[in-house]
Amino acid sequence: MAYVLRRQRAEIGAQEPIHSFGWQQVMCGVGWLLSREQFRELSRKAVRSGIMDSLSTWIQSLPPPPEFFPPTPKAYSTLLSIFQYFPIITIAQWLLPFYPQGKTSLPTSILNFPGRYAWCFMESIGAMNMLYILYTHFQSIPNFLSTMPAWNKLLVALYILHYVNRAFITPLFLAPSMSPIHLIIIFTAVTYNYFNSSCLAGWLLGYGLPVSASGEHIIATTTSAANTPIHAWLPYVPYIGIALYFLGMYGNIHSETTLFRLRREEAHRKQQKAKKDGDATNSRKSIYDKVYVIPPPTGVFRSILFPHYVLEWLEWAGFLLIGFAVASQTSHTPSASAKTPYIPLAPYYTPLAKLFLQRWGLPFPFPAIVFLVNTVLTTGARASWGRKWYVQRFGEKAVAARGGFVPYFKWL
């Protein structure tokens, strides 16, 4: 045993100290590092290549451009599959204050456009696209309107009515002034309205709503529907929706006209004060330009600063409830007779679809649901940043602890 221990000590003593490295070890380490960097670069290239290959495959699977004007069932399925992911885009709106329109418009930019006319253009796209799609179908089927269910016609009319007010009456006749709108806002609004109106039009024309999740088709059940209390209320739901739609629309218009009135009153007050003080005014500029006020905490503005957004959400919630009466599985046009491809649902919509279709056996007005969710998220972000703007401009005391769209909650 002693001999073995002496030999092990001799072998250990003959080795290099653990902290001393020869040139050979250094070169091996450098080579290993280089290999690791090369491996990382190869991994990055492989990932990029995989992403590009997937993107290329997806683009090649898209319908040809003519099928989007007006949308065929396949194009409709593609548009709705994409539009359901709009909430991901709104993350940037919640994180970044950049919004070159209205109160936060850029004072000087070569990409600015006159506010009134830019607003008319970008907000009219949805209604015009809806009418265009209906007109092209009317051309292909003369009796198409007579075969379209009454609830479907009503939703078309309500959608057009909203945008007649939003795109023409409000900017041209009600708003005292409108700040320049940046090209970025115009482009995104036009894209949004095209997607939204195309999805709604396809749904209302009877293209159907075949949906799937993780490759599994979600099929509606009919046996459980009769056994649920919700089913007993289903015939009344569309009428509740009509009431909510008009209540929300009235409240939205009332809130906005109140803001417009307050702005006019403030502009006239400033004009009178300037005249008394003998200050010269710029005759070329509207007296209402960039005149902003904070509404007093009364009425619909008592607990929130953006009730017009919340009431618009109520309007589209009513629109959604009416959608439960839509005969979305019936084809009303020759193009709709073609099979609509399955729409792979986003993960956050899958539980809702299974709840409605499989557990409750109810209709699933998916385009109207997507519309409401997208509207709430994008305008909610604007309300959140808008509250911060009010605090910076008028102070916390004037804001009076009001929330943007959640009563008395300063973060929202």
C-alpha positions as a LaTeX table, in Angstrom:
\begin{tabular}{lrrr}
\hline
Residue & $x$ (\AA) & $y$ (\AA) & $z$ (\AA) \\
\hline
Met1 & 0.00 & 0.00 & 0.00 \\
Ala2 & 2.83 & 2.42 & 0.89 \\
Tyr3 & 4.47 & 1.68 & $-2.45$ \\
Val4 & 1.25 & 2.53 & $-4.34$ \\
Leu5 & 0.84 & 5.84 & $-2.48$ \\
Arg6 & 4.48 & 6.85 & $-3.20$ \\
Arg7 & 4.00 & 6.07 & $-6.90$ \\
Gln8 & 0.75 & 8.16 & $-7.12$ \\
Arg9 & 2.53 & 11.11 & $-5.45$ \\
Ala10 & 5.37 & 10.86 & $-7.94$ \\
Glu11 & 2.95 & 10.81 & $-10.87$ \\
Ile12 & 1.05 & 13.81 & $-9.54$ \\
Gly13 & 4.30 & 15.71 & $-8.96$ \\
Ala14 & 5.34 & 15.02 & $-12.53$ \\
Gln15 & 2.18 & 16.67 & $-13.88$ \\
Glu16 & 1.99 & 20.41 & $-14.71$ \\
Pro17 & 0.42 & 22.65 & $-12.08$ \\
Ile18 & $-3.32$ & 22.94 & $-12.60$ \\
His19 & $-3.20$ & 26.72 & $-13.32$ \\
Ser20 & $-0.34$ & 26.65 & $-15.82$ \\
Phe21 & $-1.24$ & 26.37 & $-19.52$ \\
Gly22 & 1.15 & 25.63 & $-22.31$ \\
Trp23 & 0.83 & 26.90 & $-25.87$ \\
Gln24 & $-0.84$ & 23.66 & $-26.80$ \\
Gln25 & $-3.66$ & 24.16 & $-24.33$ \\
Val26 & $-4.10$ & 27.81 & $-25.38$ \\
Met27 & $-4.37$ & 26.87 & $-29.03$ \\
Cys28 & $-6.87$ & 24.14 & $-28.21$ \\
Gly29 & $-8.97$ & 26.65 & $-26.26$ \\
Val30 & $-8.91$ & 29.19 & $-29.10$ \\
Gly31 & $-9.82$ & 26.45 & $-31.56$ \\
Trp32 & $-12.70$ & 25.38 & $-29.33$ \\
Leu33 & $-13.96$ & 28.96 & $-29.09$ \\
Leu34 & $-13.75$ & 29.42 & $-32.84$ \\
Ser35 & $-15.62$ & 26.19 & $-33.33$ \\
Arg36 & $-18.31$ & 27.34 & $-30.92$ \\
Glu37 & $-18.72$ & 30.67 & $-32.77$ \\
Gln38 & $-18.86$ & 28.83 & $-36.05$ \\
Phe39 & $-21.47$ & 26.53 & $-34.57$ \\
Arg40 & $-23.51$ & 29.52 & $-33.43$ \\
Glu41 & $-23.29$ & 31.13 & $-36.85$ \\
Leu42 & $-24.32$ & 27.90 & $-38.51$ \\
Ser43 & $-27.24$ & 27.66 & $-36.09$ \\
Arg44 & $-28.31$ & 31.20 & $-36.90$ \\
Lys45 & $-28.11$ & 30.48 & $-40.61$ \\
Ala46 & $-30.13$ & 27.32 & $-40.15$ \\
Val47 & $-32.82$ & 29.18 & $-38.21$ \\
Arg48 & $-32.93$ & 31.99 & $-40.78$ \\
Ser49 & $-33.06$ & 29.46 & $-43.57$ \\
Gly50 & $-35.88$ & 27.59 & $-41.84$ \\
Ile51 & $-37.85$ & 30.78 & $-41.30$ \\
Met52 & $-37.32$ & 31.88 & $-44.89$ \\
Asp53 & $-38.32$ & 28.47 & $-46.19$ \\
Ser54 & $-41.49$ & 28.51 & $-44.07$ \\
Leu55 & $-42.29$ & 32.04 & $-45.18$ \\
Ser56 & $-41.68$ & 31.16 & $-48.79$ \\
Thr57 & $-43.92$ & 28.10 & $-48.53$ \\
Trp58 & $-46.66$ & 30.15 & $-46.87$ \\
Ile59 & $-46.51$ & 32.88 & $-49.54$ \\
Gln60 & $-46.69$ & 30.28 & $-52.30$ \\
Ser61 & $-49.79$ & 28.79 & $-50.66$ \\
Leu62 & $-51.65$ & 32.13 & $-50.75$ \\
Pro63 & $-54.39$ & 32.64 & $-53.31$ \\
Pro64 & $-53.42$ & 34.81 & $-56.30$ \\
Pro65 & $-54.02$ & 38.57 & $-55.82$ \\
Pro66 & $-57.18$ & 38.74 & $-57.99$ \\
Glu67 & $-58.92$ & 36.41 & $-55.52$ \\
Phe68 & $-58.72$ & 39.12 & $-52.84$ \\
Phe69 & $-60.74$ & 41.67 & $-54.88$ \\
Pro70 & $-63.39$ & 40.63 & $-54.01$ \\
Pro71 & $-62.31$ & 37.85 & $-51.65$ \\
Thr72 & $-63.07$ & 34.28 & $-52.64$ \\
Pro73 & $-63.72$ & 31.73 & $-49.86$ \\
Lys74 & $-60.03$ & 30.77 & $-49.88$ \\
Ala75 & $-58.92$ & 34.43 & $-49.70$ \\
Tyr76 & $-61.50$ & 35.05 & $-46.96$ \\
Ser77 & $-60.06$ & 32.16 & $-44.94$ \\
Thr78 & $-56.55$ & 33.57 & $-45.41$ \\
Leu79 & $-57.53$ & 37.10 & $-44.39$ \\
Leu80 & $-59.35$ & 35.94 & $-41.27$ \\
Ser81 & $-56.45$ & 33.64 & $-40.34$ \\
Ile82 & $-54.12$ & 36.65 & $-40.45$ \\
Phe83 & $-56.44$ & 39.27 & $-38.95$ \\
Gln84 & $-56.98$ & 37.24 & $-35.77$ \\
Tyr85 & $-53.32$ & 37.92 & $-34.88$ \\
Phe86 & $-53.76$ & 41.70 & $-34.87$ \\
Pro87 & $-53.60$ & 41.75 & $-31.02$ \\
Ile88 & $-49.89$ & 40.95 & $-31.30$ \\
Ile89 & $-49.38$ & 44.13 & $-33.34$ \\
Thr90 & $-51.15$ & 46.19 & $-30.67$ \\
Ile91 & $-48.39$ & 45.29 & $-28.20$ \\
Ala92 & $-46.29$ & 47.99 & $-29.89$ \\
Gln93 & $-49.14$ & 50.48 & $-29.35$ \\
Trp94 & $-49.25$ & 49.69 & $-25.64$ \\
Leu95 & $-45.48$ & 50.04 & $-25.27$ \\
Leu96 & $-44.73$ & 53.03 & $-27.51$ \\
Pro97 & $-46.28$ & 56.52 & $-27.31$ \\
Phe98 & $-45.64$ & 57.18 & $-31.02$ \\
Tyr99 & $-48.97$ & 57.94 & $-32.67$ \\
Pro100 & $-48.72$ & 60.75 & $-35.26$ \\
Gln101 & $-52.37$ & 61.75 & $-35.33$ \\
Gly102 & $-54.68$ & 64.03 & $-33.35$ \\
Lys103 & $-53.26$ & 65.36 & $-30.09$ \\
Thr104 & $-49.90$ & 63.69 & $-30.75$ \\
Ser105 & $-49.57$ & 64.50 & $-34.45$ \\
Leu106 & $-46.16$ & 65.58 & $-35.75$ \\
Pro107 & $-46.02$ & 69.37 & $-36.20$ \\
Thr108 & $-44.00$ & 69.19 & $-39.43$ \\
Ser109 & $-43.51$ & 66.18 & $-41.65$ \\
Ile110 & $-43.50$ & 65.76 & $-45.39$ \\
Leu111 & $-45.58$ & 62.61 & $-44.80$ \\
Asn112 & $-48.40$ & 64.52 & $-43.09$ \\
Phe113 & $-51.76$ & 64.82 & $-44.84$ \\
Pro114 & $-54.67$ & 67.19 & $-44.08$ \\
Gly115 & $-56.55$ & 65.69 & $-41.18$ \\
Arg116 & $-60.15$ & 65.93 & $-42.40$ \\
Tyr117 & $-59.56$ & 64.46 & $-45.83$ \\
Ala118 & $-57.10$ & 61.81 & $-44.67$ \\
Trp119 & $-59.62$ & 60.73 & $-42.04$ \\
Cys120 & $-62.44$ & 60.58 & $-44.60$ \\
Phe121 & $-60.31$ & 58.45 & $-46.90$ \\
Met122 & $-58.93$ & 55.93 & $-44.44$ \\
Glu123 & $-62.18$ & 55.48 & $-42.49$ \\
Ser124 & $-64.32$ & 55.09 & $-45.62$ \\
Ile125 & $-62.30$ & 52.14 & $-46.93$ \\
Gly126 & $-64.21$ & 49.61 & $-44.83$ \\
Ala127 & $-67.65$ & 50.73 & $-45.95$ \\
Met128 & $-66.61$ & 51.10 & $-49.59$ \\
Asn129 & $-64.99$ & 47.66 & $-49.61$ \\
Met130 & $-68.09$ & 46.12 & $-48.03$ \\
Leu131 & $-70.32$ & 47.74 & $-50.68$ \\
Tyr132 & $-67.93$ & 46.71 & $-53.45$ \\
Ile133 & $-68.01$ & 43.07 & $-52.36$ \\
Leu134 & $-71.80$ & 43.11 & $-52.14$ \\
Tyr135 & $-72.09$ & 44.84 & $-55.54$ \\
Thr136 & $-69.89$ & 42.28 & $-57.29$ \\
His137 & $-72.04$ & 39.49 & $-55.89$ \\
Phe138 & $-75.19$ & 41.34 & $-56.88$ \\
Gln139 & $-73.79$ & 41.49 & $-60.42$ \\
Ser140 & $-73.21$ & 37.75 & $-60.49$ \\
Ile141 & $-76.59$ & 36.89 & $-58.93$ \\
Pro142 & $-79.44$ & 39.34 & $-59.65$ \\
Asn143 & $-81.64$ & 37.92 & $-56.84$ \\
Phe144 & $-78.80$ & 37.67 & $-54.36$ \\
Leu145 & $-80.24$ & 40.37 & $-52.04$ \\
Ser146 & $-83.59$ & 38.60 & $-51.85$ \\
Thr147 & $-81.90$ & 35.35 & $-50.80$ \\
Met148 & $-79.66$ & 36.97 & $-48.20$ \\
Pro149 & $-81.07$ & 36.43 & $-44.66$ \\
Ala150 & $-82.55$ & 39.48 & $-42.94$ \\
Trp151 & $-80.09$ & 39.39 & $-40.02$ \\
Asn152 & $-77.17$ & 39.39 & $-42.45$ \\
Lys153 & $-78.62$ & 42.42 & $-44.25$ \\
Leu154 & $-79.12$ & 44.19 & $-40.93$ \\
Leu155 & $-75.48$ & 43.75 & $-39.94$ \\
Val156 & $-74.34$ & 45.09 & $-43.31$ \\
Ala157 & $-76.58$ & 48.14 & $-42.81$ \\
Leu158 & $-75.32$ & 48.74 & $-39.26$ \\
Tyr159 & $-71.71$ & 48.49 & $-40.35$ \\
Ile160 & $-72.27$ & 51.00 & $-43.17$ \\
Leu161 & $-74.23$ & 53.31 & $-40.84$ \\
His162 & $-71.36$ & 53.44 & $-38.35$ \\
Tyr163 & $-68.82$ & 54.38 & $-41.00$ \\
Val164 & $-71.05$ & 56.94 & $-42.68$ \\
Asn165 & $-70.99$ & 58.79 & $-39.36$ \\
Arg166 & $-67.33$ & 58.06 & $-38.65$ \\
Ala167 & $-65.90$ & 58.75 & $-42.10$ \\
Phe168 & $-68.05$ & 61.66 & $-43.30$ \\
Ile169 & $-70.38$ & 63.26 & $-40.75$ \\
Thr170 & $-67.87$ & 63.51 & $-37.88$ \\
Pro171 & $-64.83$ & 64.92 & $-39.74$ \\
Leu172 & $-66.70$ & 67.13 & $-42.21$ \\
Phe173 & $-69.54$ & 68.51 & $-40.08$ \\
Leu174 & $-68.93$ & 67.91 & $-36.37$ \\
Ala175 & $-65.21$ & 68.19 & $-35.61$ \\
Pro176 & $-64.06$ & 71.81 & $-35.21$ \\
Ser177 & $-60.62$ & 70.91 & $-36.60$ \\
Met178 & $-58.45$ & 67.88 & $-37.24$ \\
Ser179 & $-54.68$ & 67.78 & $-36.95$ \\
Pro180 & $-52.56$ & 66.39 & $-39.79$ \\
Ile181 & $-52.41$ & 62.61 & $-40.07$ \\
His182 & $-49.16$ & 60.83 & $-40.87$ \\
Leu183 & $-48.88$ & 58.39 & $-43.76$ \\
Ile184 & $-48.09$ & 55.56 & $-41.32$ \\
Ile185 & $-51.48$ & 56.00 & $-39.65$ \\
Ile186 & $-53.27$ & 56.22 & $-43.00$ \\
Phe187 & $-51.62$ & 53.04 & $-44.28$ \\
Thr188 & $-52.32$ & 51.03 & $-41.13$ \\
Ala189 & $-55.93$ & 52.24 & $-40.95$ \\
Val190 & $-56.58$ & 51.40 & $-44.60$ \\
Thr191 & $-55.05$ & 47.94 & $-44.14$ \\
Tyr192 & $-57.04$ & 47.35 & $-40.96$ \\
Asn193 & $-60.33$ & 48.41 & $-42.53$ \\
Tyr194 & $-59.73$ & 46.31 & $-45.64$ \\
Phe195 & $-59.05$ & 43.18 & $-43.57$ \\
Asn196 & $-61.97$ & 43.81 & $-41.25$ \\
Ser197 & $-64.57$ & 44.57 & $-43.92$ \\
Ser198 & $-63.42$ & 41.63 & $-46.08$ \\
Cys199 & $-63.72$ & 39.20 & $-43.16$ \\
Leu200 & $-67.14$ & 40.51 & $-42.18$ \\
Ala201 & $-68.38$ & 40.52 & $-45.79$ \\
Gly202 & $-67.29$ & 36.93 & $-46.41$ \\
Trp203 & $-68.97$ & 35.84 & $-43.20$ \\
Leu204 & $-72.22$ & 37.68 & $-44.03$ \\
Leu205 & $-72.22$ & 36.27 & $-47.56$ \\
Gly206 & $-72.27$ & 32.78 & $-46.11$ \\
Tyr207 & $-68.71$ & 31.62 & $-46.72$ \\
Gly208 & $-68.90$ & 29.69 & $-43.48$ \\
Leu209 & $-66.63$ & 29.41 & $-40.47$ \\
Pro210 & $-64.81$ & 26.07 & $-40.51$ \\
Val211 & $-62.23$ & 26.37 & $-37.74$ \\
Ser212 & $-59.50$ & 24.10 & $-36.45$ \\
Ala213 & $-56.99$ & 24.01 & $-33.60$ \\
Ser214 & $-53.70$ & 22.13 & $-33.67$ \\
Gly215 & $-54.81$ & 20.32 & $-36.79$ \\
Glu216 & $-58.08$ & 19.18 & $-35.18$ \\
His217 & $-61.34$ & 20.36 & $-36.72$ \\
Ile218 & $-63.70$ & 21.96 & $-34.20$ \\
Ile219 & $-67.16$ & 20.74 & $-35.16$ \\
Ala220 & $-70.30$ & 22.24 & $-33.66$ \\
Thr221 & $-72.46$ & 19.89 & $-31.62$ \\
Thr222 & $-76.23$ & 20.01 & $-31.62$ \\
Thr223 & $-77.15$ & 17.60 & $-28.83$ \\
Ser224 & $-75.86$ & 19.71 & $-25.97$ \\
Ala225 & $-77.44$ & 22.91 & $-27.22$ \\
Ala226 & $-80.97$ & 22.02 & $-26.18$ \\
Asn227 & $-79.79$ & 21.14 & $-22.67$ \\
Thr228 & $-78.12$ & 24.49 & $-21.90$ \\
Pro229 & $-79.95$ & 27.46 & $-20.36$ \\
Ile230 & $-78.10$ & 29.72 & $-22.81$ \\
His231 & $-79.86$ & 28.09 & $-25.73$ \\
Ala232 & $-83.24$ & 29.17 & $-24.37$ \\
Trp233 & $-82.10$ & 32.80 & $-24.48$ \\
Leu234 & $-80.56$ & 32.58 & $-27.93$ \\
Pro235 & $-83.60$ & 33.92 & $-29.88$ \\
Tyr236 & $-83.54$ & 37.09 & $-27.77$ \\
Val237 & $-79.80$ & 37.72 & $-28.01$ \\
Pro238 & $-79.91$ & 39.54 & $-31.40$ \\
Tyr239 & $-82.57$ & 41.94 & $-30.12$ \\
Ile240 & $-80.45$ & 42.70 & $-27.07$ \\
Gly241 & $-77.62$ & 43.30 & $-29.53$ \\
Ile242 & $-79.68$ & 45.83 & $-31.48$ \\
Ala243 & $-80.41$ & 47.76 & $-28.28$ \\
Leu244 & $-76.74$ & 47.74 & $-27.25$ \\
Tyr245 & $-75.61$ & 48.80 & $-30.73$ \\
Phe246 & $-77.79$ & 51.91 & $-30.83$ \\
Leu247 & $-77.13$ & 52.74 & $-27.17$ \\
Gly248 & $-73.39$ & 52.54 & $-27.82$ \\
Met249 & $-73.62$ & 54.53 & $-31.03$ \\
Tyr250 & $-75.66$ & 57.27 & $-29.37$ \\
Gly251 & $-73.27$ & 57.44 & $-26.41$ \\
Asn252 & $-70.24$ & 57.51 & $-28.70$ \\
Ile253 & $-71.63$ & 60.40 & $-30.75$ \\
His254 & $-72.77$ & 62.25 & $-27.61$ \\
Ser255 & $-69.32$ & 61.93 & $-26.01$ \\
Glu256 & $-67.51$ & 63.16 & $-29.11$ \\
Thr257 & $-69.87$ & 66.09 & $-29.72$ \\
Thr258 & $-69.40$ & 67.09 & $-26.08$ \\
Leu259 & $-65.64$ & 67.23 & $-26.64$ \\
Phe260 & $-66.14$ & 69.20 & $-29.86$ \\
Arg261 & $-68.40$ & 71.68 & $-28.06$ \\
Leu262 & $-65.87$ & 72.18 & $-25.27$ \\
Arg263 & $-63.11$ & 72.79 & $-27.82$ \\
Arg264 & $-65.20$ & 75.38 & $-29.66$ \\
Glu265 & $-66.04$ & 77.18 & $-26.42$ \\
Glu266 & $-62.38$ & 77.26 & $-25.41$ \\
Ala267 & $-61.32$ & 78.55 & $-28.83$ \\
His268 & $-63.89$ & 81.34 & $-28.70$ \\
Arg269 & $-62.82$ & 82.24 & $-25.18$ \\
Lys270 & $-59.19$ & 82.49 & $-26.31$ \\
Gln271 & $-60.20$ & 84.55 & $-29.33$ \\
Gln272 & $-62.15$ & 87.01 & $-27.18$ \\
Lys273 & $-59.28$ & 87.29 & $-24.74$ \\
Ala274 & $-56.84$ & 87.93 & $-27.59$ \\
Lys275 & $-59.06$ & 90.71 & $-28.94$ \\
Lys276 & $-59.28$ & 92.36 & $-25.54$ \\
Asp277 & $-55.52$ & 92.14 & $-25.10$ \\
Gly278 & $-54.97$ & 93.50 & $-28.59$ \\
Asp279 & $-52.98$ & 90.46 & $-29.72$ \\
Ala280 & $-52.76$ & 89.87 & $-33.47$ \\
Thr281 & $-54.16$ & 86.57 & $-34.69$ \\
Asn282 & $-53.16$ & 84.49 & $-37.67$ \\
Ser283 & $-56.15$ & 84.78 & $-40.03$ \\
Arg284 & $-54.94$ & 81.87 & $-42.14$ \\
Lys285 & $-55.19$ & 79.45 & $-39.26$ \\
Ser286 & $-58.44$ & 78.09 & $-37.85$ \\
Ile287 & $-59.14$ & 79.36 & $-34.36$ \\
Tyr288 & $-59.85$ & 75.75 & $-33.37$ \\
Asp289 & $-56.49$ & 74.40 & $-34.49$ \\
Lys290 & $-54.68$ & 72.58 & $-31.66$ \\
Val291 & $-57.15$ & 73.85 & $-29.08$ \\
Tyr292 & $-57.63$ & 71.10 & $-26.52$ \\
Val293 & $-59.51$ & 70.93 & $-23.25$ \\
Ile294 & $-59.92$ & 68.35 & $-20.55$ \\
Pro295 & $-63.59$ & 67.50 & $-20.03$ \\
Pro296 & $-64.91$ & 68.20 & $-16.53$ \\
Pro297 & $-65.63$ & 65.12 & $-14.40$ \\
Thr298 & $-69.36$ & 65.06 & $-15.06$ \\
Gly299 & $-71.74$ & 62.87 & $-17.04$ \\
Val300 & $-70.06$ & 60.18 & $-19.13$ \\
Phe301 & $-66.70$ & 61.77 & $-18.27$ \\
Arg302 & $-67.20$ & 61.39 & $-14.52$ \\
Ser303 & $-64.89$ & 58.42 & $-14.02$ \\
Ile304 & $-63.08$ & 57.96 & $-17.37$ \\
Leu305 & $-61.53$ & 60.29 & $-19.92$ \\
Phe306 & $-62.38$ & 58.31 & $-23.06$ \\
Pro307 & $-66.03$ & 57.23 & $-22.77$ \\
His308 & $-66.40$ & 57.51 & $-26.55$ \\
Tyr309 & $-64.07$ & 54.53 & $-26.91$ \\
Val310 & $-65.90$ & 52.46 & $-24.30$ \\
Leu311 & $-69.26$ & 53.26 & $-25.85$ \\
Glu312 & $-67.96$ & 52.27 & $-29.27$ \\
Trp313 & $-66.96$ & 48.93 & $-27.72$ \\
Leu314 & $-70.55$ & 48.61 & $-26.49$ \\
Glu315 & $-71.73$ & 49.33 & $-30.03$ \\
Trp316 & $-69.61$ & 46.56 & $-31.51$ \\
Ala317 & $-70.54$ & 44.21 & $-28.66$ \\
Gly318 & $-74.14$ & 44.68 & $-29.76$ \\
Phe319 & $-73.05$ & 44.00 & $-33.34$ \\
Leu320 & $-71.46$ & 40.77 & $-32.11$ \\
Leu321 & $-74.63$ & 39.66 & $-30.32$ \\
Ile322 & $-76.66$ & 40.19 & $-33.48$ \\
Gly323 & $-74.09$ & 37.97 & $-35.18$ \\
Phe324 & $-75.45$ & 34.96 & $-33.29$ \\
Ala325 & $-78.41$ & 35.06 & $-35.67$ \\
Val326 & $-76.28$ & 35.06 & $-38.82$ \\
Ala327 & $-76.75$ & 32.06 & $-41.09$ \\
Ser328 & $-73.03$ & 31.71 & $-41.68$ \\
Gln329 & $-73.14$ & 28.11 & $-42.85$ \\
Thr330 & $-75.44$ & 28.76 & $-45.80$ \\
Ser331 & $-74.01$ & 29.77 & $-49.17$ \\
His332 & $-75.81$ & 32.57 & $-50.94$ \\
Thr333 & $-73.56$ & 32.98 & $-53.97$ \\
Pro334 & $-71.89$ & 30.72 & $-56.55$ \\
Ser335 & $-68.42$ & 31.56 & $-55.24$ \\
Ala336 & $-69.51$ & 30.66 & $-51.73$ \\
Ser337 & $-70.45$ & 27.19 & $-52.92$ \\
Ala338 & $-66.73$ & 26.44 & $-53.14$ \\
Lys339 & $-65.42$ & 24.88 & $-49.96$ \\
Thr340 & $-63.96$ & 27.39 & $-47.53$ \\
Pro341 & $-60.60$ & 26.11 & $-46.18$ \\
Tyr342 & $-60.36$ & 25.52 & $-42.47$ \\
Ile343 & $-59.22$ & 28.54 & $-40.45$ \\
Pro344 & $-56.47$ & 27.57 & $-37.95$ \\
Leu345 & $-57.36$ & 29.43 & $-34.78$ \\
Ala346 & $-54.89$ & 31.45 & $-32.76$ \\
Pro347 & $-54.22$ & 29.76 & $-29.39$ \\
Tyr348 & $-56.12$ & 32.42 & $-27.45$ \\
Tyr349 & $-59.31$ & 31.86 & $-29.49$ \\
Thr350 & $-59.31$ & 28.06 & $-29.33$ \\
Pro351 & $-60.90$ & 27.71 & $-25.83$ \\
Leu352 & $-63.66$ & 30.15 & $-26.81$ \\
Ala353 & $-64.44$ & 28.26 & $-30.02$ \\
Lys354 & $-64.61$ & 24.94 & $-28.19$ \\
Leu355 & $-66.83$ & 26.47 & $-25.52$ \\
Phe356 & $-69.29$ & 27.92 & $-28.02$ \\
Leu357 & $-69.29$ & 25.16 & $-30.63$ \\
Gln358 & $-68.68$ & 21.96 & $-28.72$ \\
Arg359 & $-69.85$ & 22.54 & $-25.18$ \\
Trp360 & $-72.78$ & 24.89 & $-25.72$ \\
Gly361 & $-73.61$ & 24.05 & $-29.33$ \\
Leu362 & $-73.95$ & 27.74 & $-30.19$ \\
Pro363 & $-72.96$ & 29.70 & $-33.31$ \\
Phe364 & $-69.45$ & 31.11 & $-33.35$ \\
Pro365 & $-69.52$ & 34.60 & $-34.97$ \\
Phe366 & $-65.75$ & 34.64 & $-35.26$ \\
Pro367 & $-65.28$ & 37.70 & $-37.56$ \\
Ala368 & $-67.39$ & 39.84 & $-35.22$ \\
Ile369 & $-65.45$ & 38.54 & $-32.20$ \\
Val370 & $-62.12$ & 39.36 & $-33.88$ \\
Phe371 & $-63.42$ & 42.82 & $-34.79$ \\
Leu372 & $-64.45$ & 43.59 & $-31.22$ \\
Val373 & $-61.23$ & 42.27 & $-29.66$ \\
Asn374 & $-59.04$ & 44.18 & $-32.12$ \\
Thr375 & $-61.02$ & 47.39 & $-31.60$ \\
Val376 & $-60.79$ & 47.16 & $-27.81$ \\
Leu377 & $-57.04$ & 46.51 & $-27.83$ \\
Thr378 & $-56.05$ & 49.24 & $-30.28$ \\
Thr379 & $-58.30$ & 51.99 & $-28.88$ \\
Gly380 & $-57.55$ & 50.87 & $-25.33$ \\
Ala381 & $-53.86$ & 51.52 & $-25.97$ \\
Arg382 & $-54.68$ & 54.97 & $-27.32$ \\
Ala383 & $-56.80$ & 55.73 & $-24.25$ \\
Ser384 & $-53.99$ & 54.65 & $-21.95$ \\
Trp385 & $-51.47$ & 56.95 & $-23.63$ \\
Gly386 & $-54.15$ & 59.63 & $-23.95$ \\
Arg387 & $-54.54$ & 59.75 & $-20.19$ \\
Lys388 & $-50.79$ & 60.28 & $-19.82$ \\
Trp389 & $-51.06$ & 63.13 & $-22.32$ \\
Tyr390 & $-53.85$ & 64.75 & $-20.28$ \\
Val391 & $-51.72$ & 64.51 & $-17.12$ \\
Gln392 & $-48.73$ & 66.13 & $-18.86$ \\
Arg393 & $-50.87$ & 68.87 & $-20.39$ \\
Phe394 & $-53.32$ & 69.69 & $-17.59$ \\
Gly395 & $-51.93$ & 68.03 & $-14.46$ \\
Glu396 & $-53.19$ & 65.32 & $-12.11$ \\
Lys397 & $-55.61$ & 67.69 & $-10.38$ \\
Ala398 & $-57.53$ & 68.36 & $-13.60$ \\
Val399 & $-57.53$ & 64.66 & $-14.45$ \\
Ala400 & $-59.25$ & 64.15 & $-11.09$ \\
Ala401 & $-58.16$ & 60.54 & $-10.56$ \\
Arg402 & $-60.05$ & 59.40 & $-13.65$ \\
Gly403 & $-58.87$ & 56.44 & $-15.67$ \\
Gly404 & $-58.43$ & 56.25 & $-19.40$ \\
Phe405 & $-61.15$ & 53.66 & $-19.92$ \\
Val406 & $-61.31$ & 51.86 & $-16.56$ \\
Pro407 & $-63.06$ & 53.99 & $-13.89$ \\
Tyr408 & $-60.60$ & 55.61 & $-11.47$ \\
Phe409 & $-57.71$ & 53.40 & $-12.56$ \\
Lys410 & $-54.80$ & 55.59 & $-13.59$ \\
Trp411 & $-52.90$ & 52.89 & $-15.48$ \\
Leu412 & $-55.80$ & 52.18 & $-17.83$ \\
\hline
\end{tabular}
